[in-house]
Amino acid sequence: MAVKRELSSKKYLLAFVLTLMIFVGGIIAGIIIENARINDARQINLQEKVNLRSLQLQQAHIDSGIADCKSLHAILENNINELTQKMAVVIDYQKKAIFNEEEFNLQLQDYFLTEIQFYLLSKEIDKKCSQDSVKILYFYDQNEQETQGRILSYLKKMFGSKILVFSLNSGFMQEPMIHILLTSYGIEDFPAVVIDDEVYQGHRNVKQLMTDLCRKFEEIDMEMPEECRVVQKSGS
C-alpha cells in the first residue's frame, strides 16, 4: 500500500510540474507575442508621423507657389487611408493586451492625435487649394451592434477620393482633444458624424448619408457622381 501511495504521489507531482510548465510557458509566449505587437505598433506610429511631417512640409510650400495642390490632395488621401488600415491593427492589439495595456493605450492615443492632425491639416489645405473632397468626422462608441462604421466604409468605396473619413473613439477619454471636439460640436448621442462641420447625431442609414454627401458635393461645386444623380431622382 505504501508503494502505491508513493507512486500516486509521484504522479500528482509530475502532473503538477507539467501543468506549471505549460502555464509558465503560456505566460512567456504571451509576453513575447505582446512585445512583438508593441514593436509593430511603434513602427506603424513612427511611419505615420513621418508621413504627416512630410505632408506638413509640402503644405508649407503652397504659399511659395511651389506645391502642386492636386498632388497634395492625393498624398493626403493616401496617407489617411494607410493610417486607417494600419491603425485597425493597433486597435486590435490594444483590445487583446494583457501585460502591456498602458503601452497600447499610449500607442492608440498617439494614433488618434495623428488622425486629428491629418483632419486639421486637410482643412488648412482646403483654404489654400480648391476643396476636392468632403471631410467626415465619425465618432463611434463601443456598441458592437452599431453598423455606422460599415456604412461609411461602403460609401468610401463608392465615392473614393471624394470623401475623407476620420474615425474617433468617443469613449477614449485619455486624449483630451477628442473631448474638445465632442464639446465643440455639441455631440452627446452616438454614433455621430460631422460632414464638413454639419453635425448629425444618431445612426444614419445609407440613403440619408448619401443625400447629405451629394448635397455637399453640390455646395462645393464638385463633379456630381452618378450615384448622386440616382439618389436625387429617387428623392424627387
ZAMARGU-4260 file (C-alpha; in steps of 0.2 Angstrom, whole numbers, plus 5000, padded with zeros to 4 digits):
<rodrens>
0) 5000/5000/5000 | 5014/5012/5004 | 5022/5008/4987 | 5005/5013/4978 | 5004/5029/4988
5) 5021/5033/4984 | 5018/5030/4965 | 5002/5040/4966 | 5011/5055/4975 | 5024/5055/4961
10) 5010/5055/4948 | 5002/5070/4956 | 5019/5079/4957 | 5023/5075/4939 | 5006/5082/4934
15) 5008/5097/4944 | 5025/5101/4937 | 5019/5098/4919 | 5004/5109/4922 | 5016/5123/4930
20) 5027/5121/4915 | 5013/5124/4902 | 5006/5138/4912 | 5023/5147/4913 | 5026/5143/4895
25) 5010/5151/4890 | 5014/5167/4900 | 5031/5168/4892 | 5024/5165/4875 | 5011/5179/4878
30) 5024/5191/4884 | 5034/5188/4868 | 5019/5190/4857 | 5013/5206/4865 | 5031/5213/4864
35) 5031/5209/4846 | 5014/5218/4844 | 5021/5233/4854 | 5036/5235/4842 | 5024/5233/4827
40) 5013/5247/4834 | 5028/5258/4837 | 5034/5256/4819 | 5016/5260/4812 | 5015/5276/4823
45) 5033/5281/4818 | 5029/5279/4799 | 5013/5289/4800 | 5022/5303/4810 | 5035/5303/4795
50) 5020/5304/4783 | 5012/5318/4792 | 5028/5328/4794 | 5031/5326/4775 | 5014/5332/4771
55) 5016/5347/4783 | 5032/5352/4774 | 5024/5350/4757 | 5009/5361/4763 | 5021/5374/4768
60) 5026/5376/4750 | 5009/5381/4744 | 5011/5400/4748 | 5028/5400/4739 | 5019/5393/4723
65) 5030/5378/4723 | 5017/5365/4729 | 5005/5356/4717 | 4988/5356/4725 | 4982/5341/4715
70) 4997/5330/4721 | 4995/5337/4739 | 4977/5331/4740 | 4982/5314/4733 | 4996/5312/4746
75) 4984/5317/4760 | 4971/5304/4755 | 4984/5290/4753 | 4991/5294/4770 | 4974/5294/4778
80) 4969/5278/4770 | 4986/5270/4776 | 4983/5276/4793 | 4966/5269/4795 | 4971/5252/4789
85) 4986/5251/4799 | 4979/5258/4815 | 4965/5245/4814 | 4979/5233/4818 | 4984/5243/4833
90) 4966/5244/4840 | 4965/5225/4839 | 4982/5224/4848 | 4975/5235/4862 | 4959/5225/4864
95) 4970/5209/4866 | 4983/5217/4878 | 4986/5208/4894 | 5003/5213/4900 | 5005/5230/4892
100) 4988/5238/4891 | 4995/5255/4896 | 5008/5255/4882 | 4995/5250/4869 | 4984/5264/4876
105) 4998/5277/4873 | 5000/5270/4856 | 4982/5272/4852 | 4982/5289/4859 | 4996/5294/4848
110) 4986/5287/4833 | 4971/5297/4837 | 4982/5313/4839 | 4989/5309/4822 | 4972/5307/4814
115) 4966/5323/4821 | 4982/5332/4814 | 4978/5325/4797 | 4960/5331/4799 | 4965/5349/4804
120) 4979/5349/4790 | 4966/5344/4777 | 4955/5359/4782 | 4971/5370/4781 | 4974/5363/4763
125) 4956/5367/4758 | 4959/5385/4762 | 4974/5387/4750 | 4968/5374/4737 | 4951/5372/4730
130) 4942/5359/4740 | 4941/5342/4731 | 4934/5331/4745 | 4921/5331/4759 | 4928/5328/4776
135) 4918/5317/4788 | 4922/5315/4807 | 4915/5299/4813 | 4913/5297/4832 | 4909/5280/4837
140) 4906/5271/4854 | 4908/5253/4859 | 4891/5246/4853 | 4896/5231/4844 | 4879/5230/4836
145) 4881/5248/4828 | 4884/5247/4809 | 4888/5266/4805 | 4906/5262/4803 | 4902/5248/4790
150) 4891/5260/4781 | 4904/5274/4780 | 4917/5261/4773 | 4904/5256/4760 | 4902/5274/4755
155) 4921/5277/4755 | 4922/5263/4742 | 4908/5270/4732 | 4915/5289/4732 | 4933/5285/4733
160) 4944/5301/4735 | 4928/5312/4735 | 4926/5309/4754 | 4939/5308/4768 | 4934/5298/4784
165) 4942/5301/4801 | 4936/5289/4814 | 4937/5293/4833 | 4933/5283/4848 | 4921/5294/4858
170) 4925/5284/4874 | 4943/5286/4873 | 4945/5300/4886 | 4964/5298/4888 | 4965/5310/4874
175) 4958/5327/4879 | 4957/5333/4860 | 4943/5320/4857 | 4933/5328/4872 | 4936/5345/4865
180) 4929/5340/4848 | 4914/5332/4855 | 4911/5348/4866 | 4914/5360/4851 | 4901/5351/4840
185) 4889/5348/4855 | 4889/5329/4852 | 4880/5319/4865 | 4872/5304/4856 | 4882/5291/4847
190) 4886/5287/4833 | 4888/5304/4827 | 4895/5311/4810 | 4901/5328/4806 | 4901/5332/4787
195) 4910/5347/4783 | 4906/5355/4801 | 4887/5350/4799 | 4883/5338/4814 | 4872/5323/4813
200) 4869/5313/4829 | 4862/5296/4830 | 4863/5282/4817 | 4861/5287/4798 | 4857/5274/4785
205) 4865/5273/4768 | 4852/5284/4759 | 4852/5298/4772 | 4871/5299/4771 | 4872/5298/4753
210) 4859/5313/4752 | 4870/5323/4764 | 4886/5319/4754 | 4878/5323/4737 | 4872/5340/4744
215) 4889/5344/4750 | 4897/5339/4733 | 4885/5352/4725 | 4889/5365/4738 | 4907/5364/4734
220) 4905/5363/4716 | 4912/5346/4714 | 4908/5335/4699 | 4892/5325/4704 | 4895/5307/4705
225) 4882/5296/4695 | 4876/5288/4712 | 4871/5306/4717 | 4860/5308/4702 | 4851/5291/4706
230) 4848/5297/4724 | 4841/5314/4718 | 4830/5305/4705 | 4823/5293/4718 | 4820/5308/4731
235) 4811/5319/4718
</rodrens>
